[in-house]
C-alpha cells in the first residue's frame, strides 16, 4: 500500500451534489440502477439529517487515526470525510475535537466504517456522522496510511471527489464523472414519484398504476372469496 496524501483532487460540481442530496439516498440509488450504496452497516448517530458533498477519503490502519489528522488539512467547504481501515476495526477513532476542526473548514459530516465517540457532543455541535459503531475505545497515532486514494466500502469504490449522500436510509456514493447523469435520472424519478403520490392520495392503487395485475395473473395468482378459501374450493 502506498502511504500518500494526495492534494489538489478534482471534485464533483457542488451544485450537482446539492441537488442530488435534495433527492435523498433511496431515490438516487434507484435512479442509478440500484448501485452505489455503502452497505447497511453504516448508521447515523442522529435522526433526520441529510447531507451531500464531495468525498475526502482516508485509509487508516486499524486502531490508528493518524491519517484522519492528516486529512483535516485537505478538507474544504462542502466536503464529507470518508474513513475506512485496511482491516475491520470498530475503535472510536473520531470525536468532538475532529468535528470542531472540520466544522471550521466547512465540512458537512463524517462517514466511517469504524467507531465514533463523544456522541452527545457531536449531536450538540450539529455535526452529522454515519458510523459502524459507537465506541469509547480510543486509538493510537503510529502507522502511516493514505489520504485521497480510492477506498472500498460495502462493495462500492469511493474515489476522492465523488458525491456522497447520507440520510436516515444510509450512505450512497455517486461517482464524480457520473454525477450529472445521475442527477437527470433522479429528477425524472422524483417527477414520476410525485405523479404516483398524487394518484395514491386520491385512492389510486399501485397495482393499477404499475400494471401489476397482469403480472399476478401470469404468475398464477388467483382471486377467491374467503368462503372458497375456507372450504378449499377453487
C-alpha positions as CSV (number, residue, x, y, z in Angstrom):
1,X,0.0,0.0,0.0
2,X,1.3,3.4,-0.9
3,X,1.3,5.8,2.0
4,X,0.5,9.1,0.5
5,X,-1.5,12.3,1.0
6,X,-2.9,13.3,-2.4
7,X,-3.5,17.0,-2.8
8,X,-5.4,19.1,-5.3
9,X,-8.1,16.5,-6.1
10,X,-10.8,17.2,-8.6
11,X,-14.3,17.4,-7.0
12,X,-17.8,16.9,-8.4
13,X,-19.7,20.1,-9.1
14,X,-21.0,21.5,-5.8
15,X,-24.4,22.5,-7.3
16,X,-24.9,19.0,-8.7
17,X,-24.0,17.5,-5.4
18,X,-26.5,19.7,-3.5
19,X,-29.3,18.8,-6.0
20,X,-28.6,15.1,-5.7
21,X,-28.7,15.4,-1.9
22,X,-32.1,17.0,-2.1
23,X,-33.5,13.8,-3.6
24,X,-32.0,11.6,-0.8
25,X,-30.3,8.3,-0.8
26,X,-33.2,6.0,-1.8
27,X,-34.3,8.0,-4.8
28,X,-30.8,8.4,-6.2
29,X,-29.9,4.8,-5.5
30,X,-32.9,3.6,-7.5
31,X,-32.3,6.2,-10.3
32,X,-28.7,4.9,-10.6
33,X,-29.9,1.3,-11.2
34,X,-29.6,0.3,-7.5
35,X,-25.9,0.9,-7.3
36,X,-23.6,2.9,-5.0
37,X,-24.8,2.0,-1.5
38,X,-22.0,1.7,1.1
39,X,-23.9,-1.1,2.9
40,X,-26.4,-1.3,5.8
41,X,-23.8,-1.3,8.5
42,X,-23.3,2.4,8.4
43,X,-25.9,4.1,10.6
44,X,-26.5,7.7,11.6
45,X,-25.8,8.8,15.1
46,X,-28.7,11.3,14.8
47,X,-32.2,11.4,13.3
48,X,-33.5,13.5,10.4
49,X,-30.2,14.7,9.0
50,X,-29.5,14.6,5.2
51,X,-26.2,15.8,3.8
52,X,-24.5,15.7,0.4
53,X,-21.0,16.7,-0.5
54,X,-17.7,15.7,-2.1
55,X,-15.5,12.9,-0.6
56,X,-12.2,13.3,1.0
57,X,-11.1,9.7,1.6
58,X,-9.0,8.4,4.4
59,X,-7.4,4.9,4.7
60,X,-6.2,4.1,8.2
61,X,-4.7,1.1,9.9
62,X,-7.0,-0.5,12.5
63,X,-6.9,1.2,15.9
64,X,-5.0,4.2,14.5
65,X,-6.3,7.6,13.5
66,X,-3.1,9.3,12.4
67,X,-4.3,9.8,8.8
68,X,-7.5,11.5,10.0
69,X,-5.3,14.2,11.4
70,X,-3.5,14.4,8.1
71,X,-6.8,14.5,6.2
72,X,-8.2,17.6,8.0
73,X,-5.8,19.8,6.2
74,X,-7.1,18.6,2.8
75,X,-10.7,19.3,3.6
76,X,-12.6,22.3,2.3
77,X,-16.1,23.8,2.2
78,X,-18.7,21.2,1.1
79,X,-16.6,18.1,1.7
80,X,-17.6,14.9,3.6
81,X,-14.8,12.9,5.3
82,X,-15.0,9.2,4.4
83,X,-12.8,7.0,6.6
84,X,-12.1,3.3,6.4
85,X,-9.4,0.9,7.6
86,X,-7.1,-1.7,6.0
87,X,-8.9,-4.4,8.0
88,X,-12.1,-4.2,10.1
89,X,-11.8,-2.0,13.2
90,X,-14.6,-0.5,15.3
91,X,-12.4,1.6,17.6
92,X,-13.6,5.1,18.3
93,X,-11.2,7.0,16.0
94,X,-13.3,10.2,15.7
95,X,-14.8,12.5,18.2
96,X,-15.6,16.1,19.2
97,X,-12.2,17.6,18.6
98,X,-12.1,16.4,15.0
99,X,-15.6,17.6,14.4
100,X,-14.7,21.1,15.8
101,X,-11.8,21.4,13.4
102,X,-13.8,20.1,10.4
103,X,-16.8,22.4,11.0
104,X,-14.4,25.3,10.9
105,X,-13.4,24.2,7.4
106,X,-17.0,23.8,6.2
107,X,-17.0,20.0,6.2
108,X,-20.6,18.7,6.2
109,X,-20.2,15.4,8.0
110,X,-18.4,12.1,8.5
111,X,-18.8,8.6,7.1
112,X,-16.7,5.9,8.8
113,X,-16.6,2.1,8.8
114,X,-15.1,2.5,12.3
115,X,-16.5,3.9,15.5
116,X,-17.2,7.3,16.8
117,X,-17.3,8.7,20.3
118,X,-18.3,11.9,22.1
119,X,-21.7,11.3,20.5
120,X,-23.5,13.7,22.7
121,X,-21.1,16.5,21.8
122,X,-21.2,15.6,18.1
123,X,-25.0,16.0,18.3
124,X,-24.8,19.2,20.2
125,X,-22.3,20.6,17.6
126,X,-24.7,19.6,14.8
127,X,-22.0,17.6,13.1
128,X,-23.7,14.6,11.4
129,X,-21.9,11.3,11.4
130,X,-22.6,7.8,9.9
131,X,-20.6,5.0,11.5
132,X,-20.5,1.3,12.0
133,X,-20.3,1.7,15.8
134,X,-20.4,4.0,18.8
135,X,-17.3,3.1,20.8
136,X,-15.4,4.9,23.5
137,X,-12.3,2.8,22.9
138,X,-9.6,5.2,21.6
139,X,-6.9,4.8,19.0
140,X,-3.2,5.5,18.6
141,X,-1.3,7.6,16.1
142,X,1.5,5.4,14.9
143,X,1.1,4.0,11.4
144,X,1.1,5.6,8.0
145,X,-1.9,5.3,5.8
146,X,-3.3,7.4,2.9
147,X,-5.5,10.3,2.2
148,X,-7.4,10.9,-1.1
149,X,-7.0,7.5,-2.6
150,X,-9.8,5.1,-3.8
151,X,-11.3,3.1,-0.9
152,X,-13.8,0.2,-0.9
153,X,-16.7,0.3,1.4
154,X,-19.6,-2.2,1.3
155,X,-18.5,-3.4,-2.1
156,X,-18.5,0.2,-3.5
157,X,-15.4,2.0,-4.5
158,X,-15.3,5.6,-3.3
159,X,-12.9,7.9,-5.1
160,X,-11.8,11.3,-3.8
161,X,-14.2,14.0,-5.2
162,X,-17.1,11.6,-5.7
163,X,-20.5,12.7,-4.4
164,X,-21.6,11.3,-1.0
165,X,-25.2,11.4,0.1
166,X,-26.2,10.3,3.6
167,X,-29.5,10.4,5.4
168,X,-31.6,8.1,7.6
169,X,-31.7,5.4,4.9
170,X,-27.9,5.1,4.7
171,X,-25.0,6.3,2.7
172,X,-24.6,6.4,-1.1
173,X,-21.7,7.2,-3.4
174,X,-22.2,8.8,-6.9
175,X,-19.0,8.7,-9.0
176,X,-17.9,12.2,-9.8
177,X,-17.9,11.6,-13.6
178,X,-21.5,10.1,-13.4
179,X,-23.0,12.8,-11.2
180,X,-24.7,14.9,-13.9
181,X,-26.3,11.8,-15.5
182,X,-27.4,10.6,-12.0
183,X,-29.0,13.9,-11.4
184,X,-31.0,13.8,-14.6
185,X,-32.2,10.3,-13.7
186,X,-33.0,11.3,-10.1
187,X,-35.0,14.3,-11.4
188,X,-37.0,12.1,-13.7
189,X,-37.7,9.5,-10.9
190,X,-38.7,12.2,-8.5
191,X,-41.2,13.6,-11.0
192,X,-42.7,10.1,-11.6
193,X,-42.9,9.6,-7.8
194,X,-44.7,12.9,-7.5
195,X,-47.3,11.8,-10.0
196,X,-47.8,8.4,-8.2
197,X,-48.1,10.2,-4.8
198,X,-50.9,12.5,-6.2
199,X,-52.7,9.4,-7.6
200,X,-52.4,7.4,-4.3
201,X,-53.6,10.3,-2.3
202,X,-56.9,10.2,-4.1
203,X,-57.4,6.5,-3.9
204,X,-55.3,5.2,-6.8
205,X,-53.7,1.7,-6.4
206,X,-50.1,0.8,-7.2
207,X,-51.4,-2.5,-8.7
208,X,-53.0,-0.5,-11.5
209,X,-50.5,2.4,-11.8
210,X,-47.6,-0.1,-12.2
211,X,-49.7,-2.5,-14.3
212,X,-49.1,-5.4,-11.9
213,X,-52.4,-7.2,-12.3
214,X,-51.2,-8.9,-15.4
215,X,-48.0,-10.0,-13.7
216,X,-50.0,-11.5,-10.8
217,X,-52.2,-13.3,-13.4
218,X,-49.2,-14.6,-15.3
219,X,-47.6,-15.9,-12.1
220,X,-50.8,-17.9,-11.4
221,X,-52.2,-15.8,-8.6
222,X,-56.0,-16.2,-8.3
223,X,-58.6,-14.1,-6.5
224,X,-61.0,-16.2,-4.5
225,X,-63.5,-15.4,-1.8
226,X,-62.9,-16.1,1.9
227,X,-65.6,-18.8,1.8
228,X,-63.9,-20.5,-1.1
229,X,-60.6,-20.4,0.8
230,X,-62.0,-21.9,4.0
231,X,-63.8,-24.6,2.1
232,X,-60.8,-25.5,-0.1
233,X,-62.8,-24.8,-3.3
234,X,-61.0,-23.2,-6.2
